[in-house]
Amino acid sequence: MDKQRIACVIYGMLALMLTACSFGDEPSPCPYNVRMEYWYAGSSAENALPTYVDNIRQYLFDEEGNLLAGTTLRGDSITGWNADLKDGTYTLVVWGNLGEEGKEATTVTTKSDYNMNEMTLSAITSGVPPGYRGNTARLYYGTSTFTLKDGITERQRVYLSHAHAALNITVRWRTAEKPPLDGTWRMRLKGIPALYDFTGGTEQTVPSGNGSYTIPRSGKTITYHETRAAMNYDYEVTGEFVTYRYTAGTHELWSLWCDGEQVIGDLDLHLFFSKLPMNMDLNMEQEFDLLITVYENEIIVTQSTASDWAEGGSIG
C-alpha cells in the first residue's frame, strides 16, 4: 500500500473517531470516552507546552501495535485530544514540531505495514554520510497506553519531553595569528543518532512529581550534521546545531570549516560531556552552550552558560 493511500485511510478513520463536546442551552453528555491532556514535562502549575510546541503529530495504535489513525494538531488543540473508541487497549505516540517549516525533513519509516514495533522516525537524508544534513526541528515526544472497558471514560495527562539536542558553539582565538574575517564558515558534527523508535524508552518522573515522561529510544544508526556559522569583528565564530538527542555513548565529533577548508577538528566533544554530572540517557533537557578557545598549543572546551547542568570539564 503506497504512502498516499495509507494517509487517506488513516485520516479518514480518524475523522470518524474524533468528536468534541458542544454546550448549548441544554448541555448533554460529552460524546467521548477517552480524553488526553498534553503537557510539557517541565511544566509546574501551568501547562507550558504551547511555548515549546507549534504542532503535534499524533499516532493511535491498537493492542497489536497496528496503526489505526494519525493526525496533526495545531493551535489551541495541541493541549488536548478526545475520541469515542471501542473497548480495548490502545497506545498513543505523539511528536511535537514534527514537520516544522524551514527544517530539513525527518521521515516516518516502517519495514512493512504500519506497526508501532517497526516504525521509526528517521533523520537520515540522501547521501549522508558522506554528505551532511541540516538541523532538525526541536522535537518533543510523548506516549501513553490506556485500556477502555464498559464505557468508562479514560482521562490521562501525557507529558512531552525533549527529543532534540541544541548545541550552541562559540569559537574564540587567543593566538597571534587570527583567522580571516571574511569567507563562508561552516560547523560540522559527526556521529549523531539518526533514528528514534516509536515504542518509547526510559520513563522518568517529571520535576513536579505528578507524573512521568518517556525519553524516546535511539537506534544505532548515526548521521552527520552541518550548520552555517558566522564570524564577528571580535574574531568569534558562532553556530548552532539542532539534532536528535545525544546518548551516553554518543561521540560528537565537531569541526570548523572556512571556504571548504578545515580550520579545526575533529574534536571529540564526548570527552567534555562525559565529565558532566549528568546522564545523557536520562536527562530531560539537552540544551548546551559551549565555548571553544583556541590557543597556540591547545584547544580548550568549556561551558559558556548553563541550563540544566553545572560546570563541566575541558578537553585540550
C-alpha positions in Angstrom: 0.0 0.0 0.0 1.5 3.3 -1.0 2.0 6.2 1.4 -0.7 8.4 -0.1 -3.3 5.7 0.1 -2.3 4.9 3.7 -2.5 8.6 4.6 -6.0 8.8 3.1 -7.2 5.7 5.0 -5.9 6.7 8.5 -7.1 10.3 8.2 -10.5 9.1 7.1 -10.7 6.7 10.1 -9.7 9.5 12.4 -12.4 11.8 11.2 -14.9 9.2 12.1 -13.5 8.6 15.6 -12.8 12.1 16.8 -15.5 14.1 18.4 -15.7 17.2 20.6 -18.1 18.4 23.3 -20.6 21.1 22.5 -22.5 23.1 25.1 -25.8 24.8 24.2 -28.8 25.8 26.3 -29.4 22.2 27.2 -26.0 20.5 27.9 -25.7 16.9 27.0 -23.0 14.3 28.0 -19.7 14.6 26.1 -19.7 12.1 23.2 -16.2 10.7 24.0 -14.8 8.0 26.3 -11.1 9.0 26.2 -9.6 12.4 27.0 -5.9 13.1 26.8 -4.2 16.3 28.1 -0.8 17.0 26.5 1.6 18.8 28.8 5.3 19.9 28.6 7.2 17.7 31.0 8.9 20.7 32.6 5.7 22.5 33.4 4.7 23.3 37.0 1.3 24.7 37.8 0.5 25.9 34.3 0.9 24.0 31.0 3.9 25.5 29.1 3.5 23.2 26.1 2.4 25.9 23.7 5.6 27.8 24.5 7.7 24.9 23.0 5.5 23.2 20.5 3.7 24.6 17.5 2.1 21.3 16.2 1.7 17.7 17.3 1.6 14.7 15.1 -0.4 12.0 16.8 -0.5 8.3 16.1 -3.1 5.9 17.5 -2.3 2.1 17.7 -4.3 -0.9 18.7 -3.3 -3.6 21.2 -1.2 -5.4 18.5 0.6 -2.2 17.6 -1.2 -1.6 14.3 -1.7 2.0 13.2 -5.4 3.0 13.4 -5.2 6.7 12.8 -2.9 9.7 12.6 -3.5 13.4 12.6 -1.9 16.8 13.2 -3.0 19.1 16.0 -2.4 22.8 15.8 -3.2 26.0 17.7 -5.3 25.6 20.8 -5.9 21.9 20.0 -2.3 20.8 20.8 -3.0 20.6 24.6 -5.9 18.1 24.4 -7.5 15.3 22.4 -10.6 13.3 22.8 -12.3 10.4 21.0 -15.0 7.8 21.2 -13.4 4.4 20.8 -14.4 0.8 21.2 -13.4 -1.2 24.3 -9.8 -2.3 24.0 -6.2 -1.4 24.7 -4.6 1.5 22.7 -1.3 3.3 22.5 -0.8 6.9 21.6 2.5 8.2 20.3 2.9 12.0 19.8 5.7 14.0 18.3 5.9 17.8 18.8 7.1 20.0 16.0 7.4 17.2 13.5 7.4 18.7 10.0 8.3 22.2 11.3 8.7 24.6 8.4 12.2 25.7 7.4 13.8 22.5 8.8 15.2 19.5 6.8 12.8 16.6 6.8 12.6 13.8 9.3 10.7 10.8 8.0 8.4 8.2 9.5 9.6 4.9 8.2 8.4 1.3 8.5 9.7 -2.1 7.4 6.4 -3.4 6.2 2.9 -2.5 7.4 2.5 0.5 9.7 3.0 -1.3 13.0 4.3 0.6 16.0 7.0 -2.0 16.7 8.5 -1.4 13.2 8.0 2.3 12.8 10.9 4.7 13.3 11.4 8.5 13.0 14.5 8.9 10.8 16.8 11.9 10.3 18.7 10.1 7.6 18.9 12.0 4.3 20.1 11.0 0.9 23.9 11.0 0.6 24.5 11.2 4.4 27.3 10.2 5.0 29.4 11.3 3.2 27.2 14.3 2.8 25.8 16.4 5.7 22.3 17.2 6.7 21.0 20.4 8.2 19.3 21.0 11.6 16.2 19.0 12.6 13.2 20.6 14.3 13.1 20.9 18.0 11.3 17.7 18.5 9.3 16.6 21.6 8.0 13.1 22.4 5.2 11.6 24.5 3.4 8.2 24.7 0.7 6.6 26.7 -1.1 3.2 26.7 -4.6 3.0 28.0 -7.5 0.5 28.2 -11.2 1.2 27.7 -13.8 -1.1 29.3 -17.5 -1.0 29.9 -17.9 2.6 28.6 -15.9 4.1 31.4 -14.2 7.3 30.3 -10.4 7.3 30.5 -8.6 10.6 31.3 -4.8 10.9 31.2 -2.2 13.5 31.2 0.6 12.8 28.7 3.9 14.6 29.3 6.1 15.5 26.3 9.8 15.8 26.8 12.7 16.9 24.7 13.5 14.7 21.7 16.2 17.0 20.5 19.6 18.4 21.5 20.5 22.0 20.9 24.2 22.8 20.8 25.4 26.4 20.6 29.1 26.8 20.0 31.3 29.9 20.2 34.9 29.7 18.9 37.4 32.3 20.2 41.0 32.7 19.2 43.8 33.5 21.7 46.6 33.3 19.1 49.0 35.7 17.5 47.6 34.8 14.0 43.9 35.3 13.6 41.5 33.7 11.1 40.1 35.7 8.2 37.1 37.9 8.9 35.6 37.1 5.5 34.8 33.8 4.0 32.0 31.2 4.3 32.1 29.5 7.7 30.5 26.1 8.5 30.4 23.8 11.5 30.1 20.1 11.2 29.1 17.4 13.8 29.5 13.7 13.1 28.3 10.6 14.9 24.8 11.9 15.9 21.9 9.4 16.5 19.6 9.4 13.5 16.7 7.0 14.4 14.0 7.0 17.1 11.7 4.1 17.8 8.0 4.7 18.3 7.9 2.2 21.2 9.4 4.6 23.7 12.3 4.2 26.0 13.1 5.1 29.6 10.5 6.6 31.9 11.4 9.5 34.2 9.5 11.4 36.8 8.5 14.9 35.9 10.1 17.7 38.0 6.7 18.4 39.6 6.5 14.8 40.8 2.9 14.5 39.4 3.6 12.0 36.6 6.2 10.6 34.3 7.6 11.3 30.8 9.3 8.9 28.4 12.6 9.5 26.6 12.5 8.2 23.1 14.7 5.2 22.3 17.5 5.9 19.9 18.7 3.5 17.3 22.3 2.7 16.5 22.3 4.5 13.1 24.1 7.8 13.0 24.2 10.8 10.7 26.4 13.9 10.0 25.2 17.5 10.5 26.4 20.8 9.1 25.2 24.2 10.1 26.1 27.8 9.0 28.4 29.8 11.2 29.2 33.5 11.4 32.4 35.4 12.2 32.2 38.7 14.1 34.7 41.5 14.4 36.0 40.2 17.7 37.2 37.1 15.8 34.5 34.9 17.3 32.7 32.3 15.2 29.2 31.2 16.4 26.9 28.4 15.2 24.0 26.2 16.4 23.2 22.6 15.9 19.7 21.1 16.5 19.8 17.3 16.3 18.4 14.2 17.8 19.2 13.6 21.4 22.7 12.5 22.4 23.2 9.3 24.4 25.8 8.3 26.9 27.7 6.6 24.1 27.5 9.3 21.5 30.9 10.6 20.3 30.1 14.1 18.9 32.9 14.9 16.5 32.9 18.6 15.9 34.9 20.5 13.3 35.1 24.1 11.9 35.4 24.9 8.2 36.0 28.1 6.2 35.6 28.2 2.4 35.7 24.4 2.3 38.9 24.1 4.2 39.1 22.5 7.6 40.2 25.0 10.3 39.7 23.0 13.5 38.8 19.4 14.1 37.8 16.8 14.7 37.2 17.4 18.4 35.5 14.6 20.3 33.1 16.5 22.5 32.2 13.3 24.3 35.4 13.9 26.3 33.8 17.0 27.6 30.2 15.8 28.1 31.4 12.6 29.9 32.8 14.8 32.7 29.5 16.5 33.4 27.4 15.4 36.4 24.6 14.1 34.3 23.5 11.1 32.4 22.8 11.7 28.7 20.4 8.8 28.6 18.2 10.1 31.3 18.3 14.0 31.5 15.1 15.7 30.3 16.7 18.7 28.5 19.7 18.8 26.3 20.5 22.5 25.7 24.2 23.2 25.7 26.3 26.4 25.2 30.0 25.7 24.7 33.0 28.0 24.3 35.9 26.6 22.3 39.0 28.6 22.9 42.0 28.2 20.5 45.5 28.8 22.0 48.8 28.5 20.4 49.4 24.9 21.5 46.0 23.7 22.7 42.2 23.9 22.3 40.0 24.2 25.4 36.3 23.4 25.6 34.3 24.8 28.5 30.7 25.8 29.0 29.7 29.4 28.4 26.3 29.3 30.2 24.3 26.5 31.9 20.8 25.3 31.6 20.4 22.0 33.4 23.9 21.2 34.4 26.8 22.5 36.4 30.4 23.4 35.4 31.9 20.6 33.5 35.3 19.6 32.2 37.6 20.7 29.4 39.5 19.0 26.6 42.7 20.1 25.0 
